[in-house]
Amino acid sequence: MFASREDLIGISRILHLKSPGVVFITGVVLSNGMVSTLRILTEGRFYDYSLASLPGDALISLELACVAGYLRSPGIRSDLHGSRTWHAVTLGTWLAMGGVLHVIAVQKRGGMETAANTYHNLAVVPLFGYAVLSTAPLLWAMKSRRAGGWAVACLVGWVTLLVIDIQLGNLSRNTPES
């Protein structure tokens, strides 16, 4: 058992309280699992052309699991978790970004958007964006640990997949007509 840390705030507190396995599975279920389920239920078929989404969201889930493992270790510095203001601004920024992405997607598709894409833009993007950015300072502290290397590798992998998606036009292909 580990000691609960009252000094942790925001997503760091949540990640600290959950095992890395639970964090990984929850991330995959909330991202790929929900998007896939919504596609099947509302569109009648599974598809995901975005590599940053599948398998990319699983890489983000793995990165957050690595952070969760680090947060459960003894002797972590409390000055790396940010202030309440940092967490509030980071969360607000990512909520706004999800909203902007959704508005852009709706405009591009003539006022129509799929339930899965709406969920991804308004739930997954803000949640993962906030979780990754608000825990980014911890990656510096983790750099000498194996989990830190894995976490950074997962983020580099996700960014690489996003760049590939942009180059191939995959982000605009995530519609039933594609």
N, CA and C of each residue as an Amber inpcrd file, in Angstrom:
protein
   534
   0.8480000  -1.1860000   0.0000000   0.0000000   0.0000000   0.0000000
   0.8900000   1.2440000   0.0000000   0.3880000   2.3240000  -0.5190000
   1.1530000   3.5610000  -0.5930000   0.4490000   4.6320000   0.2320000
   1.1990000   5.6440000   0.6080000   0.6420000   6.7370000   1.4000000
  -0.0630000   7.7290000   0.4820000  -1.2440000   8.1380000   0.8780000
  -1.9860000   9.1300000   0.1160000  -1.2950000  10.4770000   0.2580000
  -1.2610000  11.2370000  -0.8230000  -0.5860000  12.5390000  -0.8370000
  -1.6410000  13.6320000  -0.9300000  -1.7580000  14.4070000   0.1190000
  -2.7240000  15.5040000   0.1460000  -2.2460000  16.7070000  -0.6460000
  -0.9340000  16.7910000  -0.9570000  -0.4000000  17.9530000  -1.6640000
  -0.6400000  17.8860000  -3.1670000  -1.0490000  16.7420000  -3.6670000
  -1.3010000  16.6060000  -5.1040000  -2.6690000  17.1950000  -5.4420000
  -2.7550000  17.8560000  -6.5930000  -4.0170000  18.4620000  -7.0150000
  -4.3090000  18.0830000  -8.4590000  -5.5370000  18.3320000  -8.8680000
  -5.9290000  18.0920000 -10.2560000  -5.7770000  16.6490000 -10.6720000
  -5.3920000  16.4540000 -11.9150000  -5.2580000  15.1110000 -12.4680000
  -4.1440000  14.3390000 -11.7710000  -3.1400000  15.0380000 -11.2450000
  -2.0650000  14.3530000 -10.5160000  -2.6290000  13.6000000  -9.3160000
  -3.5820000  14.2040000  -8.6270000  -4.2090000  13.5460000  -7.4680000
  -4.9700000  12.3050000  -7.9040000  -5.7070000  12.4060000  -8.9900000
  -6.4710000  11.2540000  -9.4810000  -5.5260000  10.1470000  -9.9290000
  -4.5040000  10.4940000 -10.6970000  -3.5520000   9.4830000 -11.1760000
  -2.8330000   8.8140000 -10.0130000  -2.5270000   9.5770000  -8.9790000
  -1.8430000   9.0450000  -7.8010000  -2.6900000   7.9840000  -7.0970000
  -3.9950000   8.1620000  -7.1000000  -4.8790000   7.2550000  -6.3760000
  -5.1890000   5.9700000  -7.1380000  -4.8630000   5.9090000  -8.4050000
  -5.1880000   4.7420000  -9.2290000  -3.9130000   4.0150000  -9.6450000
  -4.0120000   2.7120000  -9.7820000  -2.8470000   1.9440000 -10.2300000
  -2.5980000   2.2230000 -11.7110000  -1.3550000   2.0550000 -12.1630000
  -1.0700000   2.2860000 -13.5850000  -1.9550000   1.4400000 -14.5100000
  -2.2430000   0.2160000 -14.1350000  -3.0990000  -0.6370000 -14.9710000
  -4.5030000  -0.0770000 -15.1000000  -5.0440000   0.4010000 -13.9990000
  -6.3880000   0.9950000 -14.0170000  -6.3880000   2.2620000 -14.8680000
  -5.3430000   3.0700000 -14.7480000  -5.2420000   4.2940000 -15.5460000
  -5.1990000   3.9510000 -17.0310000  -4.3880000   2.9700000 -17.4070000
  -4.2820000   2.5840000 -18.8190000  -5.6180000   2.0760000 -19.3520000
  -6.2320000   1.1440000 -18.6560000  -7.5010000   0.5650000 -19.1210000
  -8.5900000   1.6280000 -19.1870000  -8.6600000   2.4940000 -18.1740000
  -9.6600000   3.5610000 -18.1800000  -9.4550000   4.4970000 -19.3630000
  -8.2010000   4.8540000 -19.6330000  -7.9130000   5.7260000 -20.7720000
  -8.3310000   5.1150000 -22.0940000  -8.0320000   3.8310000 -22.2800000
  -8.3970000   3.1470000 -23.5290000  -9.9140000   3.0400000 -23.6520000
 -10.5910000   2.7160000 -22.5570000 -12.0550000   2.5940000 -22.5940000
 -12.6960000   3.9460000 -22.8920000 -12.2360000   5.0100000 -22.2170000
 -12.8380000   6.3330000 -22.4180000 -12.5340000   6.9250000 -23.7920000
 -11.4470000   6.4920000 -24.4160000 -11.1080000   7.0340000 -25.7420000
 -11.5210000   6.0450000 -26.8280000 -10.6700000   5.1160000 -27.1520000
 -10.9430000   4.1830000 -28.2460000 -12.2050000   3.3560000 -28.0260000
 -12.4290000   2.9260000 -26.7950000 -13.6040000   2.1060000 -26.5070000
 -14.9060000   2.8380000 -26.7630000 -15.0040000   4.0570000 -26.2440000
 -16.2310000   4.8310000 -26.4240000 -16.4210000   5.2730000 -27.8670000
 -15.3540000   5.7180000 -28.5090000 -15.4590000   6.1520000 -29.9060000
 -15.9000000   4.9820000 -30.7770000 -15.2910000   3.8230000 -30.5800000
 -15.6550000   2.6360000 -31.3710000 -17.0990000   2.2360000 -31.1140000
 -17.5110000   2.2410000 -29.8580000 -18.8860000   1.8810000 -29.5100000
 -19.8750000   2.8550000 -30.1390000 -19.5810000   4.1430000 -30.0640000
 -20.4710000   5.1350000 -30.6770000 -20.5560000   4.9570000 -32.1930000
 -19.4360000   4.6510000 -32.8300000 -19.4680000   4.4310000 -34.2840000
 -20.3670000   3.2440000 -34.6310000 -20.2080000   2.1560000 -33.9020000
 -21.0010000   0.9550000 -34.1790000 -22.4770000   1.2090000 -33.9040000
 -22.7890000   1.8480000 -32.7700000 -24.1860000   2.0760000 -32.4030000
 -24.8820000   3.1100000 -33.2830000 -24.1910000   4.1720000 -33.6610000
 -24.8520000   5.2590000 -34.3950000 -24.6320000   5.2150000 -35.8990000
 -23.5580000   4.5280000 -36.3420000 -23.2500000   4.5010000 -37.7680000
 -23.2860000   3.0930000 -38.3500000 -23.3720000   2.1050000 -37.4870000
 -23.4910000   0.7290000 -37.9440000 -22.1930000   0.0450000 -38.3400000
 -21.0620000   0.6950000 -38.1350000 -19.7860000   0.0570000 -38.4770000
 -18.6450000   0.7120000 -37.7130000 -17.5480000  -0.0440000 -37.6210000
 -16.3510000   0.4650000 -36.9670000 -15.3820000   0.9830000 -38.0240000
 -14.8000000   2.1230000 -37.7600000 -13.7070000   2.6460000 -38.5710000
 -12.9850000   3.6960000 -37.7430000 -11.7450000   3.8870000 -37.9970000
 -10.9690000   4.9660000 -37.4070000  -9.7460000   5.1660000 -38.2740000
  -9.7800000   6.1770000 -39.1160000  -8.6960000   6.4280000 -40.0540000
  -7.5310000   7.1820000 -39.4190000  -7.7680000   7.8020000 -38.2750000
  -6.7400000   8.5950000 -37.6180000  -5.8170000   7.7140000 -36.7830000
  -4.5470000   7.7040000 -37.1410000  -3.5630000   6.9450000 -36.3690000
  -3.3350000   7.5760000 -34.9990000  -3.4730000   8.8910000 -34.8960000
  -3.3200000   9.5650000 -33.6120000  -4.4380000   9.1660000 -32.6480000
  -5.5560000   8.7180000 -33.2000000  -6.6650000   8.2460000 -32.3820000
  -6.4930000   6.7650000 -32.0380000  -6.2890000   5.9520000 -33.0420000
  -6.0990000   4.5150000 -32.8390000  -4.9150000   4.0670000 -33.6680000
  -3.8030000   3.7850000 -33.0550000  -3.4890000   3.4490000 -31.6620000
  -3.0140000   4.6070000 -30.7960000  -3.0350000   5.8440000 -31.3120000
  -2.4590000   6.9720000 -30.5900000  -3.0440000   7.2220000 -29.2120000
  -4.3680000   7.1330000 -29.0620000  -4.9710000   7.3550000 -27.7500000
  -4.5130000   6.3010000 -26.7490000  -4.2230000   5.0970000 -27.2290000
  -3.6780000   4.0630000 -26.3350000  -2.2700000   4.4510000 -25.8650000
  -1.4970000   5.1100000 -26.7380000  -0.1720000   5.5970000 -26.3250000
  -0.2980000   6.6740000 -25.2430000  -1.2830000   7.5520000 -25.3850000
  -1.5160000   8.5770000 -24.3640000  -1.9310000   7.9010000 -23.0560000
  -2.7700000   6.8850000 -23.1350000  -3.1810000   6.1500000 -21.9380000
  -1.9820000   5.4960000 -21.2600000  -1.0780000   4.9450000 -22.0500000
   0.1360000   4.3350000 -21.4990000   1.0340000   5.3930000 -20.8570000
   1.1520000   6.5590000 -21.4960000   1.9420000   7.6500000 -20.9140000
   1.3710000   8.0410000 -19.5610000   0.0540000   8.1700000 -19.4680000
  -0.5730000   8.5420000 -18.2000000  -0.4170000   7.4350000 -17.1570000
  -0.3960000   6.1820000 -17.5850000  -0.1500000   5.0700000 -16.6620000
   1.2690000   5.1570000 -16.0950000   2.2260000   5.5260000 -16.9330000
   3.6020000   5.7080000 -16.4580000   3.6710000   6.8240000 -15.4220000
   2.9750000   7.9170000 -15.6760000   2.9350000   9.0270000 -14.7270000
   2.2800000   8.5750000 -13.4220000   1.1980000   7.7990000 -13.5330000
   0.5210000   7.2940000 -12.3350000   1.4690000   6.4390000 -11.4960000
   2.2480000   5.6030000 -12.1460000   3.2200000   4.7890000 -11.4250000
   4.2480000   5.6450000 -10.7160000   4.7170000   6.6820000 -11.3850000
   5.6910000   7.5890000 -10.7790000   5.0810000   8.3040000  -9.5740000
   3.8380000   8.7560000  -9.7050000   3.1890000   9.4840000  -8.6200000
   2.9640000   8.6110000  -7.3810000   2.9610000   7.3080000  -7.5640000
   2.7860000   6.3850000  -6.4410000   4.1120000   6.0570000  -5.7590000
   5.2120000   6.5010000  -6.3360000   6.5140000   6.1900000  -5.7510000
   6.8260000   7.1730000  -4.6240000   7.6340000   6.7360000  -3.6390000
   7.9650000   7.6290000  -2.5180000   8.9750000   8.7010000  -2.9400000
   8.9190000   9.8170000  -2.2480000   9.9290000  10.8500000  -2.4270000
   9.7880000  11.7370000  -3.6400000   8.6070000  11.8170000  -4.2350000
   8.4500000  12.7070000  -5.3810000   8.3180000  14.1460000  -4.8900000
   8.8150000  15.0530000  -5.6730000   8.8050000  16.4680000  -5.3050000
   7.4020000  17.0510000  -5.4420000   6.9830000  17.7880000  -4.4400000
   5.6370000  18.3630000  -4.4800000   5.5820000  19.6580000  -5.2810000
   6.7400000  20.2240000  -5.6390000   6.7260000  21.4930000  -6.3730000
   6.5340000  21.3030000  -7.8750000   6.3730000  20.0800000  -8.3350000
   6.2340000  19.8110000  -9.7670000   4.7900000  19.6560000 -10.2290000
   3.8540000  19.7840000  -9.3350000   2.4650000  19.4880000  -9.6860000
   1.6620000  20.7090000 -10.0860000   2.2430000  21.8930000  -9.9570000
   1.5610000  23.1070000 -10.3620000   0.5800000  23.5970000  -9.3100000
   0.1250000  24.7860000  -9.5250000  -0.8350000  25.4010000  -8.6120000
  -2.2570000  25.1070000  -9.0750000  -3.1960000  25.4520000  -8.2390000
  -4.6040000  25.3050000  -8.6340000  -4.8870000  26.1730000  -9.8700000
  -4.2680000  27.3420000  -9.9230000  -4.4430000  28.2160000 -11.0860000
  -3.9130000  27.5370000 -12.3470000  -2.7360000  26.9220000 -12.2620000
  -2.1580000  26.1980000 -13.4110000  -3.1300000  25.1380000 -13.9090000
  -3.6880000  24.3560000 -12.9880000  -4.6050000  23.2910000 -13.3820000
  -5.8970000  23.8630000 -13.9610000  -6.4170000  24.9300000 -13.3590000
  -7.6560000  25.5360000 -13.8580000  -7.4610000  26.1240000 -15.2540000
  -6.3680000  26.8420000 -15.4600000  -6.0940000  27.4450000 -16.7730000
  -5.8440000  26.3570000 -17.8180000  -5.0850000  25.3340000 -17.4510000
  -4.7980000  24.2380000 -18.3820000  -6.0840000  23.5170000 -18.7760000
  -6.9190000  23.1940000 -17.7950000  -8.1860000  22.5270000 -18.0940000
  -9.0870000  23.4190000 -18.9440000  -9.2030000  24.6900000 -18.5700000
 -10.0360000  25.6160000 -19.3460000  -9.5580000  25.7660000 -20.7800000
  -8.2490000  25.8260000 -20.9630000  -7.6810000  25.9340000 -22.3020000
  -8.0290000  24.7050000 -23.1460000  -7.8890000  23.5280000 -22.5570000
  -8.1810000  22.3080000 -23.3160000  -9.6750000  22.1230000 -23.5660000
 -10.5210000  22.5630000 -22.6340000 -11.9620000  22.5310000 -22.8970000
 -12.2980000  23.4460000 -24.0720000 -11.6860000  24.6260000 -24.0970000
 -11.9040000  25.5530000 -25.2100000 -11.3810000  24.9700000 -26.5200000
 -10.2090000  24.3370000 -26.4740000  -9.6590000  23.7330000 -27.6910000
 -10.5730000  22.6470000 -28.2370000 -11.1290000  21.8350000 -27.3570000
 -12.0740000  20.8100000 -27.8060000 -13.2870000  21.4340000 -28.4640000
 -13.7860000  22.5190000 -27.8700000 -14.9290000  23.2230000 -28.4570000
 -14.5950000  23.8150000 -29.8110000 -13.4230000  24.4230000 -29.9310000
 -12.9990000  25.0140000 -31.2070000 -12.8450000  23.9150000 -32.2640000
 -12.2090000  22.8060000 -31.9040000 -12.0740000  21.6900000 -32.8580000
 -13.4350000  21.1950000 -33.3220000 -14.3880000  21.1400000 -32.4030000
 -15.7250000  20.6710000 -32.7670000 -16.4130000  21.6590000 -33.7080000
 -16.3130000  22.9490000 -33.4160000 -16.9330000  23.9640000 -34.2840000
 -16.3280000  23.9010000 -35.6820000 -15.0080000  23.7810000 -35.7650000
 -14.3400000  23.6780000 -37.0720000 -14.8180000  22.4410000 -37.8240000
 -14.9090000  21.3120000 -37.1110000 -15.3580000  20.0690000 -37.7570000
 -16.7940000  20.1960000 -38.2610000 -17.6650000  20.7900000 -37.4700000
 -19.0660000  20.9650000 -37.8770000 -19.1500000  21.8810000 -39.0920000
 -18.3850000  22.9560000 -39.0950000 -18.3890000  23.8720000 -40.2360000
 -17.8870000  23.1850000 -41.5010000 -16.8670000  22.3610000 -41.3850000
 -16.3250000  21.6590000 -42.5500000 -17.3120000  20.6460000 -43.1080000
 -18.1780000  20.1450000 -42.2570000 -19.1080000  19.1020000 -42.6910000
 -20.5270000  19.6420000 -42.8640000 -20.6410000  20.9150000 -43.0970000
 -21.9420000  21.5110000 -43.3970000 -22.9510000  21.3950000 -42.2690000
 -22.5050000  21.5320000 -41.0420000 -23.4050000  21.4830000 -39.9020000
 -23.6410000  20.1010000 -39.3360000 -23.0460000  19.0950000 -39.9290000
 -23.2320000  17.7180000 -39.4620000 -21.9350000  17.1910000 -38.8720000
 -22.0400000  16.3840000 -37.8320000 -20.8830000  15.7150000 -37.2470000
 -21.3690000  14.4290000 -36.6000000 -20.5190000  13.4260000 -36.6040000
 -20.9120000  12.1420000 -36.0310000 -20.8600000  12.2210000 -34.5090000
 -21.6110000  11.3380000 -33.8590000 -21.6050000  11.2780000 -32.3940000
 -20.2110000  10.9300000 -31.8850000 -19.5290000  10.0220000 -32.5720000
 -18.1840000   9.6080000 -32.1450000 -17.1910000  10.7640000 -32.2450000
 -17.2400000  11.5090000 -33.3400000 -16.3280000  12.6440000 -33.4880000
 -16.6530000  13.7530000 -32.4840000 -17.9300000  13.9710000 -32.2230000
 -18.3430000  14.9620000 -31.2320000 -17.8100000  14.5770000 -29.8560000
 -17.9930000  13.3040000 -29.4820000 -17.4770000  12.8230000 -28.1940000
 -15.9600000  12.9890000 -28.1350000 -15.2740000  12.6190000 -29.2030000
 -13.8180000  12.7230000 -29.2020000 -13.3690000  14.1720000 -29.0320000
 -14.0100000  15.0910000 -29.7790000 -13.6220000  16.5060000 -29.7060000
 -13.9570000  17.1490000 -28.3630000 -15.1130000  16.8100000 -27.7990000
 -15.5760000  17.4920000 -26.5920000 -15.2170000  16.7820000 -25.2920000
 -14.8190000  15.5130000 -25.3520000 -14.4650000  14.7790000 -24.1280000
 -13.0190000  14.2880000 -24.1440000 -12.6400000  13.5430000 -25.1770000
 -11.3100000  12.9300000 -25.1930000 -10.2140000  13.9820000 -25.3550000
 -10.3580000  14.8810000 -26.3080000  -9.3210000  15.8980000 -26.5400000
  -9.0930000  16.7410000 -25.2780000 -10.1440000  17.2920000 -24.6470000
  -9.8920000  18.0740000 -23.4390000  -9.3100000  17.2390000 -22.2860000
  -9.8350000  16.0480000 -22.0720000  -9.3580000  15.2180000 -20.9680000
  -7.8960000  14.8330000 -21.1470000  -7.5530000  14.2930000 -22.3050000
  -6.1740000  13.8750000 -22.5450000  -5.2300000  15.0810000 -22.6410000
  -5.6810000  16.1490000 -23.2930000  -4.8460000  17.3380000 -23.3940000
  -4.5170000  17.9040000 -22.0240000  -5.5340000  18.0330000 -21.1720000
  -5.3160000  18.5240000 -19.8130000  -4.4100000  17.5770000 -19.0290000
  -4.7010000  16.2930000 -19.0910000  -3.9270000  15.3200000 -18.3090000
  -2.4590000  15.3240000 -18.7120000  -2.1950000  15.3450000 -20.0060000
  -0.8050000  15.3130000 -20.4780000  -0.0900000  16.6280000 -20.1610000
  -0.7090000  17.7580000 -20.4870000  -0.0400000  19.0400000 -20.2710000
   0.1540000  19.3470000 -18.7870000  -0.8370000  19.0630000 -17.9730000
  -0.7150000  19.4090000 -16.5540000   0.2770000  18.5110000 -15.8220000
   0.5620000  17.3370000 -16.3500000   1.5560000  16.4590000 -15.7180000
   2.9110000  16.5240000 -16.4260000   3.0220000  17.3360000 -17.4800000
   4.2850000  17.4390000 -18.2250000   5.4850000  17.7940000 -17.3420000
   5.3470000  18.6840000 -16.3500000   6.5180000  18.9680000 -15.5070000
   7.0770000  17.7240000 -14.8030000   6.2330000  16.7450000 -14.5800000
   6.6930000  15.5110000 -13.9320000   7.6460000  14.7210000 -14.8250000
   7.5210000  14.8880000 -16.1410000   8.3910000  14.1410000 -17.0550000
   9.8500000  14.4960000 -16.8300000  10.1210000  15.7480000 -16.4410000
  11.5010000  16.1420000 -16.1520000  12.0220000  15.3770000 -14.9510000
  11.1770000  15.2250000 -13.9480000  11.5860000  14.4980000 -12.7490000
  11.7250000  13.0030000 -13.0310000  10.9410000  12.5050000 -13.9700000
  10.9450000  11.0740000 -14.2870000  12.0690000  10.6840000 -15.2400000
  12.7640000  11.6510000 -15.8090000  13.6810000  11.3550000 -16.9080000
  14.7510000  10.3310000 -16.5630000  15.1170000  10.2150000 -15.2960000
  16.1340000   9.2300000 -14.9370000  15.5240000   7.8700000 -14.6130000
  14.2480000   7.7730000 -14.6580000  13.5630000   6.5100000 -14.3670000
  13.0700000   5.8710000 -15.6570000  12.9520000   4.5650000 -15.6320000
  12.4840000   3.8270000 -16.8070000  11.0900000   4.2910000 -17.2350000
  10.2040000   4.5170000 -16.2730000   8.8450000   4.9580000 -16.6100000
   8.8590000   6.2930000 -17.3420000   9.7890000   7.1790000 -16.9730000
   9.8940000   8.4630000 -17.6600000  10.2750000   8.2870000 -19.1140000
  11.1920000   7.3690000 -19.3820000  11.5700000   7.0750000 -20.7690000
  10.4050000   6.5450000 -21.5720000   9.6530000   5.6440000 -20.9640000
   8.4670000   5.1010000 -21.6460000   7.4220000   6.1950000 -21.8820000
   7.2300000   7.0540000 -20.8800000   6.2390000   8.1230000 -21.0200000
   6.6080000   9.0590000 -22.1700000   7.8660000   9.4560000 -22.2200000
   8.3190000  10.3430000 -23.2980000   8.2060000   9.6330000 -24.6450000
   8.5730000   8.3630000 -24.7070000   8.4650000   7.5970000 -25.9560000
   7.0130000   7.5310000 -26.4360000   6.0820000   7.3640000 -25.5060000
   4.6600000   7.3360000 -25.8730000   4.2180000   8.6680000 -26.4560000
   4.6460000   9.7720000 -25.8440000   4.2760000  11.0960000 -26.3560000
   4.9030000  11.3630000 -27.7150000   6.1640000  10.9830000 -27.8850000
   6.8260000  11.1500000 -29.1880000   6.1050000  10.2940000 -30.2310000
   5.7300000   9.0910000 -29.8510000   4.9780000   8.2200000 -30.7690000
   3.6590000   8.8390000 -31.1790000   2.9260000   9.4120000 -30.2090000
   1.6420000  10.0310000 -30.5230000   1.8260000  11.2310000 -31.4480000
   2.7980000  12.0860000 -31.1490000   3.0610000  13.2520000 -32.0000000
   3.4270000  12.7980000 -33.4110000   4.2280000  11.7560000 -33.5260000
   4.5980000  11.2160000 -34.8400000   3.3600000  10.7540000 -35.5990000
   2.4710000  10.0450000 -34.9200000   1.2350000   9.5880000 -35.5610000
   0.3590000  10.7700000 -35.9920000   0.3130000  11.8160000 -35.1730000
  -0.4630000  13.0050000 -35.5330000   0.1170000  13.6750000 -36.7720000
   1.4320000  13.7890000 -36.8470000   2.0790000  14.3860000 -38.0210000
   1.7660000  13.5550000 -39.2700000   1.8290000  12.2440000 -39.1460000
   1.4910000  11.3580000 -40.2790000   0.0400000  11.5890000 -40.6900000
  -0.8730000  11.6600000 -39.7060000  -2.2900000  11.9210000 -40.0040000
  -2.4710000  13.2260000 -40.7620000  -1.7840000  14.2570000 -40.3340000
  -1.9080000  15.5640000 -40.9990000  -1.3870000  15.4760000 -42.4250000
  -0.2370000  14.8250000 -42.6040000   0.3450000  14.6950000 -43.9460000
  -0.5430000  13.8790000 -44.8770000  -1.1890000  12.8480000 -44.3610000
  -2.0210000  11.9790000 -45.1980000  -3.4680000  12.4440000 -45.2980000
  -3.8430000  13.4750000 -44.5240000  -5.2210000  13.9520000 -44.5390000
  -6.1800000  13.0400000 -43.7910000  -5.6690000  12.2210000 -42.8930000
  -6.5120000  11.2580000 -42.1700000  -7.5240000  11.9240000 -41.2460000
  -7.2060000  13.0800000 -40.7070000  -8.1060000  13.7080000 -39.7430000
  -9.4310000  14.1090000 -40.3790000  -9.4020000  14.4730000 -41.6430000
 -10.6430000  14.8480000 -42.3340000 -11.3630000  13.6450000 -42.9260000
 -10.7600000  12.4650000 -42.8160000 -11.3890000  11.2440000 -43.3560000
 -12.2630000  10.5240000 -42.3400000 -12.2680000  10.9380000 -41.0830000
 -13.0100000  10.2250000 -40.0570000 -14.4990000  10.5500000 -40.1110000
 -15.1040000  10.1800000 -41.2190000 -16.5370000  10.3290000 -41.4070000
 -17.0780000   9.0570000 -42.0440000 -18.3730000   8.7990000 -41.8870000
 -18.9260000   7.5660000 -42.4590000 -18.7960000   7.4940000 -43.9860000
 -18.7150000   8.6530000 -44.6390000 -18.6560000   8.6650000 -46.1040000
 -17.2890000   8.2710000 -46.6310000 -16.2650000   8.3290000 -45.7820000
 -14.8900000   8.0730000 -46.2360000 -14.6190000   6.6080000 -46.4930000
